[in-house]
C-alpha cells in the first residue's frame, strides 16, 4: 500500500490482509477494481468489475470512482478522518 495523497492509498488485493496497516493508515473506504468483489467487512466499499482485457470500459466508470473517493475523503469528523484504499 502506497500513499499517493492525503488520505489516499493505492495497493493490491494482498493489502486487504494487512489489517494493522489499514488501521494505521486510517482506511475507512475501499475502491476495488477487479474481476471479483472481495469480502471486506467493516469498510465502506465500491466495486468496479474489470477484466484484464480490452472489453473493460474503465473510462465510463471513472466519474463514479472519483465521486466515491471525494465523498469518502470529505466524510470525517473532528475526532476521526477518512482514508481510501484503491486496489486492483
C-alpha positions as a printed Julia matrix, in Angstrom:
88×3 Matrix{Float64}:
   0.0     0.0     0.0
   1.48    3.31   -1.11
   0.29    6.73    0.0
  -0.28    8.98   -3.01
  -2.03   11.89   -1.32
  -3.59   12.96    1.92
  -5.82   10.03    2.88
  -5.42    8.27   -0.48
  -3.6     4.98   -0.94
  -3.04    2.67   -3.89
  -2.39   -1.0    -3.43
  -3.21   -4.54   -4.43
  -5.57   -7.18   -3.13
  -2.93   -8.58   -0.75
  -3.06   -5.28    1.15
  -6.56   -6.24    2.32
  -4.99   -8.91    4.53
  -2.79   -6.43    6.41
  -5.3    -5.23    8.99
  -2.68   -3.38   11.03
  -1.51   -1.28    8.07
  -5.1    -0.46    7.13
  -5.83    0.62   10.7
  -2.6     2.62   10.99
  -3.42    4.44    7.74
  -6.97    5.17    8.89
  -8.51    3.42    5.87
 -12.3     3.55    6.1
 -13.21    3.17    2.42
 -12.07    0.79   -0.33
 -12.45    1.06   -4.08
 -11.9    -2.3    -5.74
 -11.26   -2.6    -9.49
 -11.1    -6.33  -10.18
 -12.93   -9.31  -11.62
 -14.2   -10.45   -8.2
 -15.53   -8.46   -5.27
 -13.54   -9.17   -2.11
 -15.17   -9.64    1.28
 -14.02   -6.68    3.39
 -16.35   -6.31    6.37
 -16.11   -3.12    8.36
 -15.32   -0.83    5.42
 -17.35    1.33    3.08
 -16.78   -0.2    -0.34
 -17.28    0.37   -4.03
 -16.68   -2.42   -6.53
 -15.97   -1.95  -10.23
 -15.92   -5.17  -12.19
 -12.99   -5.16  -14.58
 -11.34   -7.88  -16.59
  -7.78   -7.7   -17.83
  -8.75   -7.31  -21.46
  -9.78   -4.68  -23.99
 -13.5    -5.22  -23.36
 -13.33   -3.45  -20.0
 -14.6     0.13  -20.28
 -12.99    1.81  -17.27
 -13.33    5.39  -18.57
 -17.12    5.1   -18.35
 -16.81    4.31  -14.61
 -14.26    6.99  -13.77
 -16.77    9.64  -12.62
 -18.37    7.19  -10.18
 -14.97    6.22   -8.81
 -13.83    9.81   -8.37
 -17.12   10.67   -6.63
 -16.68    7.75   -4.24
 -13.15    8.86   -3.37
 -14.11   12.52   -2.93
 -17.15   11.67   -0.81
 -15.04    9.36    1.36
 -12.33   11.95    1.92
 -14.89   14.58    2.87
 -16.57   12.2     5.35
 -14.83   12.91    8.59
 -15.43   14.37   11.99
 -13.17   16.34   14.28
 -12.16   13.12   16.02
 -11.75   10.85   13.01
 -10.6    11.3     9.46
 -11.22    9.05    6.48
  -8.81    7.39    4.1
  -9.36    5.45    0.9
  -7.52    2.43   -0.48
  -7.85    1.97   -4.24
  -6.74   -1.51   -5.24
  -6.89   -3.99   -8.07
